[in-house]
Amino acid sequence: MKLSVFSGKPYDKKYFDAANATRPASEIHIVYHDFSLSEDTVFLAKGSDAVCVFVNDSLGSAVVEALAREGVQAILLRCAGFNNVDLDAAEKHGLLVANVPSYSPEAVAEFAVALIQTLNRNTHRAYNRVREGNFALDGLLGRTLHGKTVGIIGTGKIGVATARIMKGFGCRVIAYDPFPSPAFKELGDYKSLEELLPESDIVSLHCPLMDSTRHIINEQTIAKMKPGVMLINTSRGGLLDTTAVIHALKSKHIGGLALDVYEGESSLFYDDHSGEIIQDDILMRLTTFHNALVCGHQAFFTEEALKEIADCTLRNIEEYVTSGVCKNSLTKDPKIRRRDSLPVRNV
């Protein structure tokens, strides 16, 4: 079976090759492309049984249709989010779409807490000062987290893991989610969004991006937050109206912002642009605030997570090939359009 991996980086190749080495010899032939899947690159999937994509690959209806024409049978997401895939088009053309629903949720939660700690205690600024021989403490004042209220928006596995850590700091934890999790009820109380925002000293986003959550943080919801609130986003950039957030930073209504994701990240993140003039004025404006941290979508980036992503992705296609169904499918499992090059093993 031929698997085309798009947006493949050296670390993807390392962990996918290691995971594939544990499979029977020559069962899966992996081809790596270091650029994203789009209408301009979809022709490279020709001859592939499946494609593997990441968060910034674009799989709208035109790309999905082109994949089907090329004989591709499955779209494998090496992430949990699927907002970049037209699932309706995939079902229409009989393509399996499967994700990695959980890959070390603690990794993302720990990174969110690292952002909170860095932003709160200004360790990033202190590091740069000391390197220049400046040991003054003025401008580095933080707040004790113990006793503060942390609002978690989205209580999937990552949100719950974040809540668990913050409760360990002695914080009061509250959450908003239309679909309550029994695991969170042991850690804190559910509130409506209108109740959560004015009560929270820190708001951390852990919900998926969909129509109902796009720009959930906007001019109106920011106005309901506490003055000086700290806002953290390690989920998806589209959850924020970035322009509204910038206005709130300028007015000091938002006291601190930490982003690991950005709405316009697809043309920038995961590549080195240090020798270029970056044309995104909104992102560049964010980087001018001393109380704003922007990272390059790295919260997931641990050895354990990369291993699980590779293993789960290959398990997804193996499960589909051997049984005709996949437990991590996001679409109705279509019938396999078998071809001679697609092996079916006895399990």
Number of C-alpha atoms within 10 A of each C-alpha: 19 19 23 24 28 24 20 20 15 10 12 20 16 13 18 22 14 14 19 18 13 9 12 9 9 11 17 19 13 20 16 16 16 13 14 21 24 17 16 9 13 21 15 14 24 16 16 23 25 25 23 25 24 21 20 19 18 21 25 18 18 14 22 27 19 18 29 20 13 17 17 25 25 27 25 26 26 26 19 17 19 21 17 16 21 17 21 14 19 27 17 15 18 21 28 27 29 27 25 22 17 16 23 21 19 21 20 26 26 18 18 26 17 14 23 22 15 17 25 20 16 17 14 13 15 18 12 11 14 11 9 9 8 11 11 10 9 6 9 14 9 13 9 11 18 13 13 19 20 26 29 29 26 22 26 20 21 25 25 26 21 27 27 20 16 22 19 12 14 14 19 21 24 25 29 22 17 12 9 14 16 10 14 21 14 10 19 20 14 22 18 13 18 12 16 24 26 18 19 23 22 24 25 26 25 26 23 20 19 14 11 9 14 16 19 20 19 17 17 10 15 21 15 15 23 18 16 16 21 24 25 25 23 25 25 25 20 21 25 22 18 21 15 17 20 19 13 20 19 12 12 14 18 23 21 22 26 22 23 22 24 24 14 15 19 15 10 14 16 15 13 8 10 7 6 7 7 11 8 12 9 12 18 11 11 20 13 10 14 13 19 20 20 16 14 14 19 15 22 21 14 13 13 12 19 20 18 19 27 22 19 24 21 21 16 22 26 20 15 23 18 14 14 13 19 22 11 20 19 15 18 16 19 19 13 17 12 12 10 7 12 16 14 15 11 6 6
